[in-house]
């Protein structure tokens, strides 16, 4: 019996799992997607907002807010059904995805020496985002806000998909550890340029090796509940609207929708409330939300998020 005949004899569940386990870079190559290296990831030359992450065996098309595994990649690129995609991956000769453990490199906040007075950043937040000086000053006082000149990579049209870079003024939103150390940061451009930044018109970048779970956050009083937003400016806008009524709360920006960030802060705040040290591993912290759900944590009103 040939390997292909053996695959056809599998149950539907086995065929789906087999398809899902195919190496996504090998699949992209078979789909004739021309990819350009971008750090650890790859971008599709035809649409550079489609990013393939080989370490995770996943893809994300940011401009369309879609993504997933090898099966959904075939569905999207070939414009076929789920079952047709599974057949394609079972019948082809694709490598199996092999997880490669990469050590997490330490985050380095190299922008400190390039920080500037917060004048252009204030103008942007006030005039473009409608935030008051009171709100801006509050976040500056919390140490999570700065302005700096940063070298940013972008895709230049007609440059054969190769990244180029330019130095731009940016707002820096800092993620701080419990000891006040900068463990990550996201950058918001303040110079509009739709040619360089076609998705938003402004640069939006997460600094390399930023802690993926900490997020930009501020405490008001002694936190007993959590409020999460997708972006740092959403966080500032929420504060702007509700600052007079906020008390005993932690405001957290996830830089997207990240269950790991929710889990980390949920575990941390519960440890703070109970007065017990938190000695969980990063993996346990990332699973904190699911652990809370499994233990019916939200059903008796212990915590609100």
C-alpha positions as CSV (number, residue, x, y, z in Angstrom):
1,X,0.0,0.0,0.0
2,X,1.4,3.4,-1.0
3,X,1.6,6.3,1.5
4,X,-1.1,8.2,-0.4
5,X,-3.4,5.1,-0.3
6,X,-2.7,4.8,3.5
7,X,-3.8,8.4,4.0
8,X,-7.0,7.9,2.1
9,X,-7.9,5.1,4.6
10,X,-7.8,7.4,7.6
11,X,-10.8,8.6,9.5
12,X,-11.9,12.2,8.8
13,X,-10.4,13.4,12.1
14,X,-7.1,11.8,11.3
15,X,-7.1,13.4,7.9
16,X,-7.8,16.8,9.4
17,X,-5.1,16.4,12.0
18,X,-2.6,15.2,9.3
19,X,-3.4,18.3,7.2
20,X,-3.1,20.6,10.1
21,X,0.4,19.2,10.9
22,X,1.9,20.0,7.5
23,X,4.8,22.5,7.5
24,X,3.2,25.9,6.6
25,X,6.3,27.1,4.7
26,X,6.3,24.0,2.5
27,X,2.6,24.5,1.9
28,X,3.1,28.2,0.9
29,X,5.8,27.1,-1.5
30,X,3.5,24.6,-3.2
31,X,0.9,27.4,-3.4
32,X,3.5,29.5,-5.3
33,X,3.5,32.2,-2.7
34,X,6.6,34.4,-3.0
35,X,7.8,35.1,0.5
36,X,10.1,37.7,1.9
37,X,12.0,37.1,5.2
38,X,11.1,39.6,8.0
39,X,12.9,38.7,11.2
40,X,11.7,35.2,12.2
41,X,8.6,35.5,10.1
42,X,7.9,35.8,6.3
43,X,5.7,38.2,4.4
44,X,3.9,37.5,1.2
45,X,5.4,39.7,-1.5
46,X,2.0,40.1,-3.2
47,X,0.3,41.4,0.1
48,X,2.9,42.2,2.7
49,X,0.3,42.3,5.5
50,X,0.0,38.5,5.2
51,X,2.6,37.2,7.6
52,X,3.6,33.5,8.1
53,X,5.2,32.5,11.4
54,X,7.1,29.2,10.8
55,X,7.9,28.9,14.6
56,X,4.2,28.6,15.3
57,X,3.2,27.0,12.0
58,X,0.5,29.8,11.7
59,X,-0.3,32.7,9.4
60,X,-2.1,36.0,9.8
61,X,-3.4,38.4,7.2
62,X,-3.6,41.6,9.3
63,X,-5.3,43.9,6.8
64,X,-8.2,41.3,6.5
65,X,-8.2,40.3,10.1
66,X,-8.0,36.6,9.2
67,X,-5.4,33.8,9.7
68,X,-5.0,30.3,11.1
69,X,-3.2,27.1,10.2
70,X,-2.1,25.3,7.0
71,X,-5.7,24.2,6.2
72,X,-7.1,27.8,6.3
73,X,-4.1,29.1,4.3
74,X,-5.0,26.7,1.4
75,X,-8.7,27.6,1.7
76,X,-7.7,31.3,1.4
77,X,-5.1,31.2,-1.3
78,X,-6.8,28.5,-3.5
79,X,-10.3,29.7,-2.7
80,X,-11.5,26.2,-1.9
81,X,-13.6,24.6,0.8
82,X,-12.4,23.2,4.1
83,X,-12.7,19.6,2.8
84,X,-11.0,20.4,-0.5
85,X,-8.1,22.0,1.5
86,X,-7.8,18.9,3.7
87,X,-7.7,16.7,0.6
88,X,-5.0,18.9,-1.0
89,X,-2.8,18.6,2.1
90,X,-3.4,14.9,2.5
91,X,-2.7,14.1,-1.2
92,X,0.4,16.2,-1.6
93,X,3.9,15.5,-0.4
94,X,4.4,18.1,2.4
95,X,6.9,18.1,5.2
96,X,5.6,17.6,8.7
97,X,5.9,20.7,11.0
98,X,8.7,20.2,13.6
99,X,8.5,22.5,16.6
100,X,11.9,24.2,17.3
101,X,12.3,25.6,20.7
102,X,14.0,29.0,20.5
103,X,15.2,30.7,23.7
104,X,13.5,34.0,24.4
105,X,16.0,36.8,23.9
106,X,16.1,39.5,26.6
107,X,14.3,42.8,25.8
108,X,16.6,45.8,25.5
109,X,15.1,49.3,25.7
110,X,17.6,50.9,23.4
111,X,15.5,54.1,22.8
112,X,16.2,55.7,26.1
113,X,19.1,57.7,24.7
114,X,16.9,58.9,21.8
115,X,14.0,60.1,24.0
116,X,12.9,63.7,23.3
117,X,10.7,66.2,25.1
118,X,7.0,65.1,24.8
119,X,5.9,68.0,22.6
120,X,5.1,66.4,19.2
121,X,3.6,63.4,21.0
122,X,1.4,65.6,23.1
123,X,0.2,67.5,19.9
124,X,-0.7,64.2,18.3
125,X,-2.6,62.8,21.2
126,X,-4.4,66.0,21.8
127,X,-5.2,67.1,18.3
128,X,-5.5,63.8,16.5
129,X,-6.8,61.6,19.3
130,X,-8.8,64.2,21.3
131,X,-7.1,63.4,24.6
132,X,-6.8,66.1,27.3
133,X,-3.5,67.4,28.8
134,X,-4.7,66.0,32.1
135,X,-4.9,62.4,30.7
136,X,-1.6,62.8,28.9
137,X,0.1,64.1,32.0
138,X,-1.3,61.2,34.1
139,X,0.2,58.5,31.8
140,X,3.5,60.5,31.7
141,X,3.6,60.5,35.5
142,X,3.0,56.7,35.5
143,X,6.2,56.3,33.5
144,X,4.6,54.4,30.6
145,X,4.7,57.2,28.0
146,X,7.6,58.8,26.2
147,X,8.6,60.3,22.8
148,X,11.7,59.1,20.9
149,X,13.3,59.0,17.5
150,X,13.2,55.4,16.3
151,X,14.6,53.6,13.2
152,X,11.6,51.8,11.7
153,X,11.5,49.2,8.9
154,X,8.8,49.3,6.2
155,X,8.2,47.9,2.7
156,X,8.9,50.5,0.0
157,X,6.9,50.2,-3.2
158,X,9.0,49.0,-6.1
159,X,11.8,47.8,-3.8
160,X,11.2,44.1,-4.7
161,X,9.6,43.4,-1.3
162,X,12.8,44.2,0.6
163,X,12.4,46.3,3.8
164,X,14.0,49.7,4.1
165,X,14.1,51.9,7.1
166,X,13.8,55.5,8.2
167,X,14.1,57.4,11.5
168,X,10.8,58.9,12.7
169,X,9.5,60.5,15.9
170,X,7.2,58.0,17.8
171,X,5.3,57.8,21.0
172,X,6.6,55.0,23.1
173,X,4.2,53.1,25.3
174,X,6.2,51.2,27.9
175,X,5.4,47.8,29.5
176,X,6.8,47.9,33.1
177,X,7.5,45.0,35.4
178,X,6.4,45.0,39.0
179,X,9.8,46.5,39.9
180,X,9.4,49.3,37.3
181,X,11.8,47.8,34.7
182,X,10.9,48.4,31.0
183,X,10.2,44.9,29.7
184,X,8.5,45.8,26.4
185,X,7.2,48.7,24.3
186,X,4.9,49.5,21.4
187,X,5.6,52.4,19.1
188,X,3.0,54.8,17.6
189,X,4.1,57.0,14.7
190,X,3.1,60.6,14.8
191,X,3.9,61.5,11.2
192,X,1.1,60.5,8.7
193,X,2.4,58.7,5.7
194,X,0.0,56.3,3.8
195,X,2.7,55.3,1.3
196,X,4.9,53.9,4.1
197,X,2.2,52.7,6.4
198,X,-0.8,51.8,4.1
199,X,-2.8,50.0,6.8
200,X,-3.1,52.9,9.3
201,X,-1.3,55.9,7.8
202,X,1.0,55.9,10.9
203,X,3.7,53.5,12.1
204,X,2.6,50.9,14.6
205,X,5.4,48.6,15.8
206,X,6.0,46.4,18.8
207,X,9.7,46.5,19.8
208,X,11.7,43.3,19.3
209,X,11.6,40.8,22.2
210,X,9.0,42.7,24.1
211,X,7.4,40.6,26.9
212,X,4.3,39.3,25.2
213,X,2.2,39.1,28.4
214,X,2.8,42.2,30.4
215,X,1.3,44.9,28.3
216,X,1.1,48.6,29.0
217,X,-0.8,49.0,32.3
218,X,-1.5,51.5,35.1
219,X,-3.1,51.0,38.5
220,X,-5.7,53.3,40.0
221,X,-5.9,52.7,43.8
222,X,-5.5,49.1,44.9
223,X,-6.7,47.0,42.0
224,X,-9.6,44.6,42.6
225,X,-10.7,44.4,39.0
226,X,-9.2,44.5,35.5
227,X,-10.1,46.5,32.4
228,X,-8.5,45.4,29.1
229,X,-8.3,47.3,25.8
230,X,-6.7,46.3,22.5
231,X,-4.3,49.3,22.1
232,X,-2.5,51.8,24.4
233,X,-4.4,54.7,22.9
234,X,-7.7,52.9,23.5
235,X,-6.5,52.6,27.1
236,X,-5.9,56.3,27.3
237,X,-9.3,57.0,25.7
238,X,-11.0,54.8,28.2
239,X,-9.3,56.6,31.1
240,X,-10.3,60.0,29.5
241,X,-13.9,59.0,29.5
242,X,-14.1,57.4,32.9
243,X,-11.3,58.9,35.0
244,X,-13.7,60.5,37.5
245,X,-15.3,57.2,38.4
246,X,-12.3,54.8,38.3
247,X,-11.1,53.4,41.5
248,X,-9.3,50.2,42.6
249,X,-8.7,49.1,39.0
250,X,-5.9,48.0,36.7
251,X,-6.1,49.2,33.1
252,X,-4.2,47.0,30.7
253,X,-3.5,47.3,26.9
254,X,-3.0,43.9,25.2
255,X,-1.6,45.2,21.9
256,X,-4.2,43.0,20.2
257,X,-6.4,40.3,21.7
258,X,-4.2,38.2,23.9
259,X,-5.6,35.6,26.3
260,X,-2.0,35.3,27.7
261,X,-2.0,38.9,28.8
262,X,-5.4,38.5,30.5
263,X,-4.2,35.3,32.2
264,X,-1.0,36.9,33.4
265,X,-2.7,39.9,35.0
266,X,-5.6,37.9,36.4
267,X,-3.2,35.6,38.2
268,X,-1.0,38.5,39.3
269,X,-3.9,40.6,40.7
270,X,-5.4,37.6,42.5
271,X,-2.0,36.9,44.2
272,X,-1.8,40.6,45.2
273,X,-5.3,40.5,46.7
274,X,-4.6,37.3,48.6
275,X,-1.2,38.5,49.8
276,X,0.6,35.4,48.5
277,X,3.6,35.3,46.2
278,X,3.1,34.3,42.6
279,X,5.6,31.7,41.5
280,X,4.0,30.5,38.3
281,X,6.0,29.8,35.2
282,X,5.4,32.0,32.1
283,X,3.4,29.0,30.6
284,X,1.2,28.8,33.7
285,X,0.6,32.6,33.6
286,X,-0.3,32.4,29.9
287,X,-3.0,29.8,30.8
288,X,-4.3,31.8,33.7
289,X,-7.6,32.7,32.1
290,X,-8.4,29.1,31.2
291,X,-7.5,28.0,34.7
292,X,-9.9,30.6,36.1
293,X,-12.7,29.5,33.8
294,X,-12.1,25.8,34.6
295,X,-12.4,26.6,38.3
296,X,-15.6,28.7,37.8
297,X,-13.8,31.8,39.0
298,X,-16.1,34.3,37.5
299,X,-19.4,32.7,38.5
300,X,-19.5,34.0,42.1
301,X,-18.4,37.5,41.3
302,X,-14.9,37.2,42.7
303,X,-13.4,39.1,39.8
304,X,-14.6,41.3,37.0
305,X,-12.7,41.9,33.8
